[in-house]
Amino acid sequence: MRRLLLNLKNDIQMNNLIQMPEAGQAGNGAKPFVGFSCRVLSWLLHHANREGRNEYFYKIKNRLLSKFGNFIGYDVQFIEGKKCHSCNGSGVYHGYGWDGDYYDYCYRCHNGWYKRPVWNILQRVQFGKYIFHQPYQRAYTKPEISTPIIEGYIDHNRSKHGKFALTVLFLLYEKGYIKRWYKSAGIGWKSYWWQPRNWLYNIVHIIKHGRNSIPFNDTRRQMKSIMSKYKPVKQVSYESDDLPF
């Protein structure tokens, strides 16, 4: 595994020298590379991108797309706003006082909007055979762009290769990933311990907690329960003077 990662990283460094034809030059000055390394790295980024929000991953994603991605256009994403309930979306607050009703500027919203509608302009970047979106600009008025508008948030269905791809990218591009992973691993115990994907996590749990780890505690609890069944019951004797009758 280590040799594979080293070979992949060396191929990436060598492919930095390969230039695409002028028609394929990226708009941001990046020089896309081709070949096996391009297919592998873009595949990893595509599946890791489906694992949800992760600030460490986004740093790697921005780095790879800015270096190897090919800018091919823009998309617009519209996020619907939310009206203010205090002023019913009017921007004017209707209050009540000793002198009767009064009207004032609503300080809980912006002209009736608790959350203003937003148009996010996204850069469409191609890396390998996959298309990625990168945030470019945020606007509060509809931009004059003829491209179709994406309504709402972009949802990604998780991939079965997502965690594997995310781990490989972290090992390649994040220097302190192993230390960060070790701090967060082993806090609990994976119930399906017989599955290979949970072995390493549970081993770290035992290393961190030792005799206080969950399997050791469960074993002690079961042994105490078994031994209590065979423990002889002491006969209680009373003196006649101690009895209340």
C-alpha positions in Angstrom: 0.0 0.0 0.0 2.8 2.4 0.9 4.7 1.6 -2.4 1.5 2.2 -4.3 1.0 5.6 -2.7 4.6 6.6 -3.3 4.4 5.6 -7.0 1.1 7.6 -7.4 2.7 10.7 -5.9 5.8 10.4 -8.1 3.6 10.0 -11.2 1.7 13.2 -10.2 5.0 15.1 -9.8 6.2 13.9 -13.2 2.9 14.7 -14.9 3.1 18.3 -13.8 5.5 18.8 -16.7 3.0 17.6 -19.3 1.0 20.4 -20.9 -2.3 20.1 -22.7 -3.0 21.7 -26.0 -4.0 25.4 -26.0 -7.7 24.5 -26.3 -7.5 22.5 -23.1 -5.7 25.0 -21.0 -7.4 25.8 -17.7 -8.7 29.3 -17.3 -7.0 29.7 -13.9 -3.6 28.9 -15.3 -3.5 25.3 -14.2 -2.0 22.6 -16.3 -4.1 19.4 -16.3 -2.2 16.2 -16.5 -3.3 13.0 -18.2 -2.7 9.3 -17.8 -3.2 6.7 -15.1 -2.5 9.1 -12.3 -5.1 11.5 -13.5 -7.7 8.8 -13.6 -6.9 7.5 -10.2 -6.6 10.9 -8.5 -9.8 12.2 -10.1 -11.6 9.0 -9.1 -10.5 9.4 -5.5 -11.6 13.1 -5.4 -15.0 12.2 -6.9 -15.8 9.6 -4.4 -14.4 11.5 -1.4 -16.4 14.5 -2.4 -19.6 12.5 -1.6 -18.6 12.0 2.1 -20.2 15.2 3.3 -18.6 18.4 4.7 -15.1 18.1 5.9 -12.8 21.2 6.3 -9.6 19.1 5.9 -10.9 17.5 2.7 -11.9 20.9 1.2 -8.4 22.1 1.6 -7.2 19.2 -0.4 -10.0 19.6 -3.0 -9.2 23.3 -3.5 -5.5 22.5 -3.9 -6.0 19.7 -6.5 -8.6 21.6 -8.6 -6.6 24.8 -8.6 -3.5 22.9 -9.7 -4.9 20.3 -12.1 -8.5 21.3 -12.8 -9.7 22.6 -16.1 -12.2 25.5 -15.9 -15.1 25.0 -18.3 -17.8 27.5 -17.3 -20.1 28.7 -14.6 -23.3 27.5 -12.8 -25.7 29.4 -10.7 -27.2 28.0 -7.5 -30.2 29.7 -5.9 -30.9 29.4 -2.2 -34.4 30.5 -1.2 -34.6 33.1 1.6 -36.7 33.0 4.7 -39.1 35.7 5.7 -39.0 37.3 9.2 -41.7 36.2 11.5 -41.4 39.3 13.8 -42.6 41.7 11.1 -44.2 39.1 8.7 -41.7 40.0 6.0 -42.6 43.7 5.9 -39.5 45.1 7.5 -41.7 47.2 9.9 -42.2 46.0 13.4 -45.7 46.4 14.9 -45.4 46.8 18.7 -47.7 47.6 21.6 -47.1 50.0 24.5 -48.7 52.1 27.2 -49.6 54.8 24.6 -51.1 52.3 22.1 -49.7 50.7 19.0 -46.4 51.8 17.5 -44.4 51.0 14.4 -40.6 50.8 14.1 -37.9 49.5 11.9 -37.5 45.7 12.5 -34.0 45.1 13.9 -34.3 41.3 13.5 -34.2 41.1 9.8 -33.0 42.9 6.6 -36.0 44.5 4.9 -38.3 41.7 5.9 -35.8 38.9 5.2 -34.5 36.9 8.1 -32.3 35.0 5.7 -31.9 36.8 2.3 -32.2 34.8 -0.9 -28.8 34.1 -2.4 -27.4 33.3 -5.8 -24.1 31.5 -5.6 -22.0 31.6 -8.7 -20.0 28.4 -9.0 -17.1 27.6 -11.2 -17.5 24.4 -13.1 -14.1 22.6 -13.1 -13.3 19.4 -14.9 -10.7 17.0 -13.5 -10.4 13.8 -15.4 -13.8 12.7 -16.5 -15.6 14.3 -13.5 -17.1 17.7 -13.0 -16.6 19.6 -9.7 -18.1 22.9 -8.5 -16.0 25.6 -6.7 -17.5 28.7 -5.1 -16.7 31.8 -7.0 -19.0 34.7 -5.9 -22.1 35.3 -3.9 -24.8 37.7 -5.1 -28.1 38.9 -3.5 -29.6 39.9 -6.8 -30.2 37.6 -9.7 -27.2 37.6 -12.0 -27.6 38.0 -15.7 -26.3 34.6 -16.7 -28.0 32.4 -19.3 -26.9 29.1 -17.7 -29.6 27.0 -15.9 -30.1 27.8 -12.3 -29.6 25.0 -9.7 -32.5 25.2 -7.2 -31.5 24.6 -3.6 -28.5 22.8 -2.1 -26.6 20.2 -4.1 -27.0 16.7 -2.5 -24.4 14.0 -3.0 -25.4 10.3 -2.5 -22.7 8.6 -0.5 -20.5 6.1 -2.3 -19.3 2.8 -0.9 -15.7 3.8 -1.9 -16.0 7.2 -0.2 -14.2 6.5 3.1 -11.4 4.6 1.3 -10.9 7.5 -1.2 -11.0 10.1 1.6 -8.3 8.1 3.6 -6.0 7.8 0.7 -6.2 11.5 -0.1 -5.5 12.4 3.6 -2.5 10.0 3.6 -1.2 11.7 0.4 -1.7 15.3 1.1 -2.2 15.9 4.9 1.0 15.8 6.9 -0.5 15.2 10.3 -3.4 13.0 9.3 -2.3 9.9 11.2 -1.9 11.8 14.5 -5.3 13.5 14.0 -7.0 10.2 13.2 -5.5 8.5 16.3 -6.8 11.2 18.6 -10.4 10.7 17.3 -10.2 6.9 16.9 -10.9 4.4 19.7 -13.3 6.6 21.7 -16.1 4.0 21.5 -16.4 0.4 20.4 -17.7 -0.8 17.0 -20.4 -3.3 17.6 -19.8 -5.3 14.4 -16.2 -6.1 15.6 -15.9 -9.1 13.3 -16.0 -6.9 10.2 -12.5 -6.0 8.9 -13.3 -2.3 8.5 -13.8 -2.1 12.3 -10.7 -4.0 13.4 -8.2 -1.1 13.5 -10.7 1.2 15.3 -11.4 -1.4 18.0 -7.6 -2.2 18.4 -7.0 1.5 19.0 -9.8 1.5 21.6 -8.2 -1.4 23.5 -4.7 0.3 23.3 -6.1 3.6 24.7 -8.3 2.2 27.5 -6.6 -1.1 28.4 -8.4 -2.9 31.2 -11.2 -0.3 31.2 -12.0 -0.9 27.5 -15.6 -2.1 26.7 -14.8 -5.8 25.9 -12.9 -6.2 29.2 -15.7 -4.5 31.2 -18.3 -6.7 29.5 -16.3 -9.8 30.3 -15.9 -8.9 33.9 -19.6 -8.1 34.2 -20.5 -11.5 32.7 -18.1 -13.4 35.0 -19.5 -11.7 38.1 -23.0 -12.6 37.0 -22.0 -16.2 36.5 -20.1 -16.5 39.7 -23.0 -14.9 41.7 -25.2 -17.9 40.7 -22.8 -20.4 42.4 -22.0 -18.3 45.4 -23.3 -19.9 48.6 -26.1 -18.0 50.4 -25.3 -17.3 54.0 -27.9 -18.3 56.5 -29.1 -15.4 58.6 -29.7 -16.1 62.3 -31.5 -14.0 64.8 -31.4 -13.8 68.6 -34.7 -14.0 70.4 -34.0 -10.7 72.0 -33.6 -9.0 68.7 -37.0 -9.9 67.4 -39.7 -7.2 67.8 -42.4 -9.7 68.9 
